[in-house]
């Protein structure tokens, strides 16, 4: 899991090597919402992202007020959802 994620949280791209806490394996689609334990549904996540996301799959966009799907690291492109000047460190 860590190798596929290149040692980074698959949501925010924080680096495991510099994290004060261990990363965990997150269910992208939570089991409580029909997700499974398949490799494609598991993501390496920092504690901040894992705790914030918890069992959510959607959130309210603060700009538009629309309910939108949360970032899905197997289907979505990170740069189309986020901007972070240090993101290139964990991207191909």
C-alpha positions as CSV (number, residue, x, y, z in Angstrom):
1,X,0.0,0.0,0.0
2,X,2.8,2.4,0.9
3,X,4.7,1.7,-2.3
4,X,1.6,2.3,-4.5
5,X,1.0,5.6,-2.7
6,X,4.7,6.6,-3.0
7,X,4.9,7.1,0.8
8,X,2.2,9.8,0.7
9,X,-1.3,10.3,1.9
10,X,-3.5,9.5,-1.1
11,X,-5.8,12.4,-0.3
12,X,-3.6,15.4,0.7
13,X,-0.2,14.1,-0.5
14,X,1.5,14.6,2.9
15,X,4.6,12.5,3.2
16,X,4.7,9.6,5.6
17,X,8.4,10.2,6.4
18,X,7.6,13.7,7.8
19,X,4.4,12.8,9.7
20,X,4.3,12.9,13.5
21,X,1.7,10.1,13.4
22,X,1.4,6.8,11.5
23,X,-0.7,6.6,8.4
24,X,-3.6,4.2,8.2
25,X,-5.4,2.3,5.5
26,X,-8.7,4.0,4.6
27,X,-11.7,2.5,2.8
28,X,-12.3,5.0,0.0
29,X,-16.0,4.0,-0.1
30,X,-16.6,3.1,3.6
31,X,-17.9,-0.4,4.4
32,X,-20.9,1.3,6.0
33,X,-21.7,2.7,2.5
34,X,-21.2,-0.6,0.6
35,X,-17.4,-0.4,0.2
36,X,-15.3,-3.6,0.4
37,X,-11.7,-4.6,1.3
38,X,-10.5,-4.8,-2.3
39,X,-7.2,-3.2,-3.1
40,X,-8.9,-0.6,-5.3
41,X,-11.0,0.5,-2.4
42,X,-8.1,1.0,0.0
43,X,-6.0,4.1,0.3
44,X,-3.0,5.1,2.5
45,X,-4.2,8.1,4.5
46,X,-2.7,10.4,7.1
47,X,-4.6,10.6,10.3
48,X,-5.9,14.1,9.5
49,X,-7.6,13.0,6.3
50,X,-8.7,9.7,7.6
51,X,-10.3,11.3,10.7
52,X,-11.9,14.1,8.7
53,X,-13.3,11.9,6.0
54,X,-14.5,9.1,8.4
55,X,-17.5,7.6,6.7
56,X,-18.3,10.5,4.4
57,X,-18.4,10.2,0.6
58,X,-19.8,13.7,-0.1
59,X,-19.5,17.2,1.3
60,X,-20.9,20.7,0.7
61,X,-18.7,22.8,-1.5
62,X,-18.1,26.0,0.4
63,X,-18.1,28.2,-2.7
64,X,-21.1,26.8,-4.6
65,X,-23.1,25.3,-1.7
66,X,-23.6,22.2,-3.8
67,X,-23.2,18.7,-2.4
68,X,-20.3,17.1,-4.2
69,X,-18.4,13.8,-4.1
70,X,-15.2,13.8,-2.1
71,X,-11.9,13.1,-3.9
72,X,-11.6,9.5,-4.9
73,X,-7.9,8.6,-5.4
74,X,-8.6,5.8,-7.9
75,X,-10.9,7.7,-10.2
76,X,-10.1,11.4,-9.8
77,X,-7.1,13.5,-10.8
78,X,-5.5,15.3,-7.8
79,X,-4.6,18.5,-9.6
80,X,-8.2,18.9,-10.9
81,X,-9.4,19.0,-7.2
82,X,-6.6,20.6,-5.3
83,X,-3.7,23.0,-5.6
84,X,-0.6,22.7,-3.4
85,X,2.8,24.0,-4.4
86,X,4.7,21.0,-2.9
87,X,2.4,18.4,-4.6
88,X,4.9,17.5,-7.2
89,X,7.1,15.7,-4.6
90,X,4.7,12.7,-4.7
91,X,3.3,12.8,-8.2
92,X,4.7,11.1,-11.3
